[in-house]
């Protein structure tokens, strides 16, 4: 691991992503020990900035055993403890390295639903998002394997996507944000996909490395009851450690009225979590030029250039359509020719075809112009 790359990334996290200030409280949470070298560099630079640093390391195997053997009251107490700590923080960095192919193996879906509702919702989806925060991965051997790369290749890829010139991307995104803010009707056409919905009045937001690394998406949300048609996602996706593929949703007046996949029963059980799980909370366009294929990790997959994601569940605070749910499931559809192509239309004007923007004002967002 190149130490200069670590130093550069640590500085980018603190000064760009978090814009952290003197005497603010920062929690660095690691999901394993592989990430310690990066955490050390963050701590060193935080001290230069006179930031108060706190750390927490979660071991995946111990965490899995705790969930398997815990009851609802124990999970609530665990959440109460971590929520109190989170309330005392001004900023949060969460770093995880891939530990195993199925990190939630052995945990029942019912238990994961309790954990998502009683822990993830209050601690992260409600409290942590009020803070300055940044979530990122860390490259290790399993990460490299998932990318079908050597470790050296995976590290080079990782630092390319995380240390991208996000300020340049941000400027190029402004035209897309303005266009989305002035758009009413959206139509998305692709293989076994024909969706119609409105985004009128829902604020568009650009994501440029402030919350996630890697980053690169512009997001809004459909007017809650406006979605009609059907979508067939062409990527694999995980939820609670279980892999789903060939997901197909049919919509009537915003609601998913039919859902099928390779595991239709499991899919519908997730959608039955609460009423909001059957409505869409986010529509976003992926733009990171270095991410071109599915990695099985939402943090990367939702930024694939030429993709969009259409997300069942809770809406984003920045682009709130009023939908509330304990789930937020970013499922990705890629529209490059390799994945079958597709079109996105705004108010009857074609804006993107086969993953590339066709409007002159949006062409700076095409991958050859962002690298």
C-alpha positions as CSV (number, residue, x, y, z in Angstrom):
1,X,0.0,0.0,0.0
2,X,1.4,3.3,-1.1
3,X,1.6,5.6,2.0
4,X,1.4,8.7,-0.1
5,X,-2.0,7.5,-1.4
6,X,-3.2,6.9,2.1
7,X,-2.1,10.4,3.2
8,X,-3.8,12.0,0.2
9,X,-7.0,10.1,0.9
10,X,-6.9,11.0,4.6
11,X,-6.6,14.6,3.8
12,X,-9.4,14.4,1.2
13,X,-11.7,12.8,3.7
14,X,-11.1,15.4,6.4
15,X,-10.8,18.6,4.4
16,X,-12.9,17.9,1.4
17,X,-15.5,15.3,2.3
18,X,-16.1,16.3,5.9
19,X,-14.8,19.9,5.9
20,X,-14.1,19.3,9.5
21,X,-13.3,22.2,11.9
22,X,-11.1,22.7,14.9
23,X,-12.4,21.2,18.2
24,X,-15.1,19.1,16.5
25,X,-15.6,15.5,17.6
26,X,-14.9,12.8,15.0
27,X,-15.8,9.1,15.3
28,X,-13.8,6.7,13.1
29,X,-15.5,3.4,13.0
30,X,-13.7,0.4,11.5
31,X,-15.4,-2.8,10.4
32,X,-12.3,-5.0,10.8
33,X,-8.6,-4.4,11.3
34,X,-7.4,-4.2,7.6
35,X,-8.4,-0.5,7.6
36,X,-6.1,0.5,10.4
37,X,-3.4,2.0,8.1
38,X,-5.9,4.5,6.7
39,X,-7.4,5.2,10.1
40,X,-3.9,6.0,11.4
41,X,-3.4,8.6,8.7
42,X,-6.8,10.1,9.4
43,X,-5.9,10.4,13.1
44,X,-2.5,12.0,12.3
45,X,-4.0,14.6,10.1
46,X,-6.9,15.2,12.5
47,X,-4.5,16.1,15.2
48,X,-2.9,18.7,12.9
49,X,-6.3,20.2,12.5
50,X,-7.0,20.0,16.3
51,X,-9.9,17.7,15.9
52,X,-11.0,15.4,18.8
53,X,-10.8,11.8,17.6
54,X,-12.7,8.7,18.9
55,X,-12.5,5.2,17.4
56,X,-14.4,2.0,17.4
57,X,-13.5,-1.3,15.8
58,X,-16.2,-3.9,15.0
59,X,-15.2,-7.5,14.2
60,X,-17.5,-9.0,11.6
61,X,-17.4,-12.5,13.0
62,X,-18.2,-11.3,16.6
63,X,-20.8,-9.0,15.2
64,X,-22.5,-11.8,13.3
65,X,-22.5,-14.1,16.4
66,X,-24.0,-11.3,18.5
67,X,-26.8,-10.8,16.1
68,X,-27.5,-14.5,15.7
69,X,-27.7,-14.9,19.5
70,X,-29.3,-11.6,20.5
71,X,-32.9,-10.8,21.2
72,X,-34.9,-7.6,20.3
73,X,-34.3,-6.0,23.7
74,X,-30.5,-6.5,23.5
75,X,-30.5,-4.9,20.0
76,X,-32.4,-2.0,21.4
77,X,-29.9,-1.5,24.2
78,X,-27.0,-1.8,21.8
79,X,-28.7,0.9,19.7
80,X,-29.3,3.1,22.7
81,X,-25.6,3.0,23.6
82,X,-24.4,3.8,20.1
83,X,-27.1,6.5,19.5
84,X,-25.9,8.3,22.6
85,X,-22.3,8.3,21.3
86,X,-23.4,9.4,17.9
87,X,-25.3,12.4,19.4
88,X,-22.0,13.6,20.8
89,X,-20.2,13.5,17.5
90,X,-19.9,16.3,14.9
91,X,-18.5,14.0,12.2
92,X,-18.3,10.3,11.3
93,X,-16.1,8.2,9.1
94,X,-17.0,4.5,8.5
95,X,-14.4,2.3,6.8
96,X,-15.0,-1.3,6.0
97,X,-12.9,-4.0,4.2
98,X,-14.5,-7.0,2.6
99,X,-14.2,-9.8,5.2
100,X,-16.1,-12.7,3.7
101,X,-18.3,-13.5,0.7
102,X,-21.4,-13.6,2.9
103,X,-20.9,-11.3,5.9
104,X,-24.4,-12.0,7.2
105,X,-24.5,-15.8,6.8
106,X,-26.5,-17.5,9.5
107,X,-28.5,-14.4,10.5
108,X,-32.2,-14.9,9.9
109,X,-34.2,-12.3,7.8
110,X,-36.4,-11.6,10.8
111,X,-33.4,-10.8,13.0
112,X,-32.0,-8.5,10.3
113,X,-35.3,-6.7,10.0
114,X,-35.2,-6.1,13.8
115,X,-31.6,-4.9,13.5
116,X,-32.4,-2.5,10.6
117,X,-35.5,-1.1,12.4
118,X,-34.1,-0.9,16.0
119,X,-30.4,-0.1,15.3
120,X,-29.7,1.1,11.7
121,X,-32.8,3.4,11.5
122,X,-32.2,5.4,14.7
123,X,-28.4,5.4,14.9
124,X,-27.5,5.8,11.2
125,X,-30.5,6.7,9.0
126,X,-31.8,9.3,11.5
127,X,-28.9,10.5,13.7
128,X,-25.7,9.9,11.8
129,X,-27.1,11.6,8.7
130,X,-27.5,14.8,10.6
131,X,-23.7,14.9,11.0
132,X,-20.8,15.4,8.6
133,X,-20.2,11.9,7.5
134,X,-18.2,9.8,5.0
135,X,-18.5,6.1,4.3
136,X,-15.8,4.2,2.3
137,X,-14.4,0.8,1.7
138,X,-10.8,-0.4,1.9
139,X,-9.0,-2.6,-0.6
140,X,-7.8,-6.0,0.6
141,X,-7.4,-9.5,-1.0
142,X,-11.1,-10.2,-0.9
143,X,-11.9,-6.8,-2.4
144,X,-9.4,-7.6,-5.2
145,X,-11.0,-11.0,-5.8
146,X,-14.4,-9.4,-6.1
147,X,-13.0,-7.0,-8.7
148,X,-11.3,-9.9,-10.6
149,X,-8.0,-8.0,-10.1
150,X,-4.6,-8.5,-8.4
151,X,-4.2,-6.6,-5.2
152,X,-2.0,-4.1,-6.8
153,X,-4.6,-3.5,-9.6
154,X,-7.4,-3.2,-7.0
155,X,-5.5,-0.7,-5.0
156,X,-4.8,1.4,-8.1
157,X,-8.5,1.2,-9.1
158,X,-9.5,2.1,-5.5
159,X,-7.4,5.2,-5.3
160,X,-8.5,6.3,-8.8
161,X,-12.2,6.2,-7.8
162,X,-11.7,7.7,-4.3
163,X,-9.2,10.4,-5.3
164,X,-11.1,11.5,-8.4
165,X,-11.2,15.2,-9.1
166,X,-14.6,15.6,-7.5
167,X,-14.6,19.4,-7.8
168,X,-14.4,19.0,-11.6
169,X,-17.2,16.5,-11.5
170,X,-19.3,18.8,-9.3
171,X,-19.1,21.7,-11.8
172,X,-20.1,19.3,-14.6
173,X,-23.1,18.1,-12.6
174,X,-24.6,21.6,-12.2
175,X,-26.3,21.4,-15.6
176,X,-27.9,18.0,-14.8
177,X,-29.1,19.3,-11.4
178,X,-30.7,22.4,-13.0
179,X,-32.3,20.2,-15.7
180,X,-33.7,17.8,-13.1
181,X,-35.0,20.6,-11.0
182,X,-37.0,21.9,-14.0
183,X,-38.3,18.5,-15.2
184,X,-41.7,17.1,-14.6
185,X,-42.1,13.8,-16.5
186,X,-39.4,11.1,-16.7
187,X,-39.5,8.1,-18.9
188,X,-37.0,5.3,-18.8
189,X,-36.9,2.6,-21.5
190,X,-34.8,-0.5,-21.6
191,X,-34.8,-4.2,-22.0
192,X,-38.0,-5.3,-20.2
193,X,-38.3,-1.8,-18.7
194,X,-40.7,1.0,-19.4
195,X,-41.2,3.4,-16.5
196,X,-43.1,6.7,-16.3
197,X,-43.0,9.0,-13.3
198,X,-42.8,12.7,-12.2
199,X,-40.0,14.4,-10.3
200,X,-41.7,17.8,-10.3
201,X,-40.9,19.8,-7.2
202,X,-38.5,17.2,-5.8
203,X,-35.0,18.8,-5.3
204,X,-32.1,17.2,-7.2
205,X,-28.9,16.8,-5.3
206,X,-25.4,16.1,-6.5
207,X,-23.1,13.6,-4.6
208,X,-19.5,14.6,-5.0
209,X,-17.5,12.8,-2.4
210,X,-19.0,14.6,0.6
211,X,-20.7,11.5,2.0
212,X,-19.4,8.5,0.1
213,X,-16.0,7.6,-1.4
214,X,-16.2,6.7,-4.1
215,X,-19.0,9.0,-5.2
216,X,-20.5,10.3,-8.4
217,X,-24.3,10.5,-8.7
218,X,-27.1,13.0,-9.1
219,X,-30.2,12.0,-7.2
220,X,-33.8,13.0,-6.8
221,X,-37.0,11.1,-6.1
222,X,-40.3,10.4,-7.9
223,X,-43.4,12.1,-6.7
224,X,-44.5,9.3,-4.4
225,X,-47.7,8.2,-6.2
226,X,-46.6,9.0,-9.8
227,X,-44.7,5.8,-10.8
228,X,-46.3,3.6,-13.3
229,X,-45.0,0.8,-15.6
230,X,-42.4,-1.8,-14.9
231,X,-38.6,-2.2,-14.5
232,X,-36.3,-5.3,-14.8
233,X,-33.0,-4.7,-13.1
234,X,-30.0,-6.2,-14.9
235,X,-27.6,-6.4,-12.0
236,X,-27.2,-8.6,-8.9
237,X,-27.9,-6.9,-5.6
238,X,-27.6,-7.9,-1.9
239,X,-29.9,-7.2,0.9
240,X,-29.2,-8.5,4.4
241,X,-26.4,-10.6,2.9
242,X,-28.8,-12.4,0.5
243,X,-28.1,-12.1,-3.3
244,X,-31.0,-11.2,-5.6
245,X,-31.0,-11.1,-9.4
246,X,-33.5,-10.7,-12.2
247,X,-35.6,-8.4,-10.0
248,X,-38.8,-7.1,-11.7
249,X,-41.2,-4.6,-10.3
250,X,-44.6,-3.6,-11.6
251,X,-46.0,-0.2,-10.4
252,X,-49.4,1.3,-10.2
253,X,-49.7,4.8,-8.9
254,X,-46.4,4.7,-7.2
255,X,-46.8,1.3,-5.4
256,X,-45.0,-1.9,-6.3
257,X,-48.0,-4.2,-7.0
258,X,-46.0,-7.2,-8.3
259,X,-42.4,-8.2,-7.5
260,X,-40.5,-11.2,-8.8
261,X,-36.8,-12.4,-8.8
262,X,-34.7,-15.5,-8.5
263,X,-36.1,-15.5,-4.9
264,X,-39.6,-14.0,-5.2
265,X,-40.6,-15.1,-1.7
266,X,-37.6,-13.5,0.0
267,X,-38.0,-10.3,-2.2
268,X,-41.6,-9.9,-1.2
269,X,-40.8,-10.4,2.5
270,X,-38.4,-7.5,2.3
271,X,-41.1,-5.4,0.6
272,X,-43.5,-6.3,3.3
273,X,-41.3,-4.7,6.0
274,X,-43.5,-1.7,6.1
275,X,-45.8,0.3,3.8
276,X,-43.0,2.6,2.6
277,X,-40.9,-0.3,1.3
278,X,-43.3,-0.7,-1.6
279,X,-42.7,2.9,-2.8
280,X,-39.7,4.4,-4.4
281,X,-37.6,6.8,-2.3
282,X,-34.8,7.7,-4.8
283,X,-34.0,8.0,-8.5
284,X,-30.4,8.6,-9.2
285,X,-28.0,8.6,-12.2
286,X,-24.5,7.1,-11.7
287,X,-21.5,9.0,-13.1
288,X,-18.2,7.8,-11.8
289,X,-16.0,7.2,-14.9
290,X,-13.8,4.6,-13.3
291,X,-16.6,2.3,-12.2
292,X,-17.9,0.4,-15.2
293,X,-19.1,-3.0,-13.9
294,X,-21.0,-4.6,-11.0
295,X,-18.9,-5.4,-8.0
296,X,-21.6,-6.6,-5.7
297,X,-21.1,-3.6,-3.4
298,X,-23.7,-0.9,-3.4
299,X,-21.2,1.8,-2.5
300,X,-19.5,1.2,-5.8
301,X,-22.3,-0.2,-8.0
302,X,-24.7,2.8,-7.5
303,X,-22.0,5.1,-9.1
304,X,-21.5,3.0,-12.2
305,X,-21.2,5.3,-15.2
306,X,-24.1,4.8,-17.6
307,X,-26.4,3.4,-14.8
308,X,-29.3,4.6,-12.7
309,X,-30.8,3.3,-9.5
310,X,-34.4,3.1,-8.5
311,X,-34.7,2.6,-4.8
312,X,-37.5,1.1,-2.8
313,X,-37.8,2.5,0.6
314,X,-36.9,5.6,2.6
315,X,-36.4,8.9,0.7
316,X,-33.3,11.0,1.1
317,X,-33.4,14.0,3.3
318,X,-32.0,16.2,0.5
319,X,-34.6,14.9,-2.0
320,X,-37.5,14.1,0.2
321,X,-40.7,12.8,-1.5
322,X,-42.3,12.0,1.9
323,X,-41.8,8.2,1.7
324,X,-40.8,6.6,5.0
325,X,-39.4,3.1,5.5
326,X,-36.9,1.3,7.6
327,X,-35.3,0.0,4.3
328,X,-33.4,1.9,1.6
329,X,-32.4,-0.5,-1.2
330,X,-30.3,0.9,-4.0
331,X,-30.9,-1.5,-6.9
332,X,-28.9,-0.6,-10.0
333,X,-29.8,-0.8,-13.7
334,X,-27.0,-0.3,-16.2
335,X,-27.8,1.1,-19.7
336,X,-24.5,0.8,-21.5
337,X,-24.6,-1.4,-24.7
338,X,-22.9,-4.3,-22.9
339,X,-25.9,-4.5,-20.6
340,X,-28.6,-4.1,-23.2
341,X,-28.7,-0.3,-23.6
342,X,-31.6,2.0,-22.8
343,X,-32.9,5.5,-22.8
344,X,-33.8,8.3,-20.3
345,X,-36.2,11.0,-21.4
346,X,-37.0,14.2,-19.5
347,X,-40.3,15.9,-20.6
348,X,-40.2,14.1,-24.0
349,X,-36.6,15.0,-24.7
350,X,-33.9,12.3,-24.9
351,X,-31.1,13.1,-22.5
352,X,-29.2,9.8,-22.3
353,X,-28.9,6.9,-24.7
354,X,-27.0,3.6,-24.0
355,X,-25.3,5.2,-21.0
356,X,-24.0,8.3,-22.7
357,X,-25.5,11.8,-22.5
358,X,-26.6,13.2,-25.8
359,X,-27.4,16.8,-24.8
360,X,-24.5,19.1,-25.4
361,X,-24.9,20.7,-21.9
362,X,-24.6,17.2,-20.3
363,X,-21.8,15.8,-22.4
364,X,-19.1,17.0,-19.9
365,X,-20.5,14.2,-17.7
366,X,-19.6,11.4,-20.1
367,X,-16.7,9.3,-18.8
368,X,-14.0,10.5,-21.3
369,X,-14.5,14.0,-20.0
370,X,-14.3,13.2,-16.3
371,X,-11.2,11.0,-16.1
